Amino acid sequence: MGLFLATYINKVDQKGRLSVPAPFRASLPASHAQTIVLVPSFRHSALEGFSMSKFQELSERLNHFDLFSDEQDDLATSLFGSAVALSFDETGRITLPEHMAQHANITDKAAFVGLGEKFQIWNPETAEKRQAAAFSNIKKNKLTLPAQHSSDTKGA
């Protein structure tokens, strides 16, 4: 699977359809190349986007909790209960459900922001503010990437 990179701003038509950027579509694994999964962000007024295979990985990670624990129930309810799997039409568009558009305050344009293994969809003005805040936080807190552990470098 490829990585979701860069930021793209696309128009939303009257029916709520918007084109998923071609590089994002190309980053999807072949086994699920026509589908993305969206969930409302729990942290921002944005949508979190995943390939179906990445979303299946999240499901497997929930298996680390006891099946009937409060933690598992809360996470599963929030994650899977709010998720929508969207297929592309022949031109690479999806139809954004109204409740998703409202959560992210998306009206006539949407910003797709690549975040590596996932992406986000934002109102473009809000996305710009978020990116500026993230950059400011990196500078202020002198953030860097963690060092690779020897087990992380297998096959590298």
N, C-alpha and C positions, 0 to 999 in steps of 0.2 A: 504494500500500500504506500502511495506517495504521501507527501505532506501538503497540508493546506497552507498556502503562502500568499502574502500580499493582501491588499484591500481593494475591493471593487465596489463601485456604486452602480446599481441597476435600477431601472424604472419599474414601478409596480403599476399594472394596468387597472382599469375599472373593476375587473373581475377578481382582483387580488393575485393575478399571475405575475411571476417574476422569473427572469432567467437566472439560473445558477451559473456562475462564471465557468467557462469552458475549462480553465485549469483546475478548478475544484472538481468538476465532473471527471476529469482525467485522473485525478488523484484517488478516486474510489477503486477499491479492489474489483477485479473482473467478476467475481462471484455475485456481487451486489451492485453492479455499476449503474443501475437505473434507479436507485433508491437512496434517500437520506432520511435520517431520523432527527426530528427537532423536539426540544423540550424548552420550556421557559427557563431562563437563567434563575437560579436561586439567589444570585448576588447582584444582578444588574437588570436594568430594563432592556433586556436583549434576549435573543434566542440562542441556545447552544445547539450546534449541528454536528452530527456524527455519521460515519459510514455505518451500515448495518452490522458489519463485523466488529467494529469498535463498540457498538452498543451491546452486542452479545458478550463481549469481554466484560463490560460493566456488570452485566447480569451474573456472569460467573464470579465476579468479585463479591457479589452479595452473598454467595455461598459460604463465605468466611464468618458470617453471622449465624446464630441459631435461627432456624426457620421461623419460629414464632416469637422471636425477641422483638422488643420495642424498636431497637435500632434497625433491624432488617425490615420490619413492617413500615416504619416511617420512611426509610430510604426507598423501598420498593414502591410504596404508594406515591411518593413525590416524583420519583423518576419515571416509572413505567405508567402510572396513572395519568400523567400529563403528556406523555410522548405521542407523537404522530409520525408515522412512516409515510413519506411522500415520494411518489414516483414521478419521473420526468415525462413530459410529453415529447413529441417528436422533435421539438425545437430546443429541448433542454430546460423547459420551464416547469415550475411547480406552482400550485395554487396554495397560497398561504392562508391557513384557516383564520377566520376573523379574530378569535380569541388570542391567537398568537400575535397577529398584527397589533392588536390593542396592547398586549403585554409589553411589546417593544416600541410602541408609539410609531409604528411604520404606517405611512400613508402613501405618498406617491413615489418615494425612492427608498431603497434599502442598501445598506452597506454590509457587504460580506467581508469579514475580517478573519484572515487565516491565523490559526494558533497551533500549527503543527499537526497533531493527530485529531484535532477538532477545529471547528470554526464557529464564529458567532455572526448573527445577523442583527444589525442595529438600525435605528434611525440615524442617517448620516451625520447630523449635527452632534448627536449624543456620542456617536462613535469617535468623532474627532476629539471631543472633550475627554473621552476615556483614554484614547491613545496618548494625548498630552499628559494626562494625570499619571499614566503608567510610566511614561518616560521620565517625568519629574520624580516619581517614587524611586526609580532605579538610580537616578543621580543622587537624590537626597540620602537614600539608604545604602548607597554604594553596593548595590546588588550585583552578584555574579552568579554564574552557573556552578552547581556543585561539581567537585572533581569526580571523574569517572573512577569507579571501583574496578578492580581487576576482573570481576565477574561480568561487568558491563561491556568489556571490550572483546569478548569472544567473537571471533569471526570478523573483527574490524581490521 
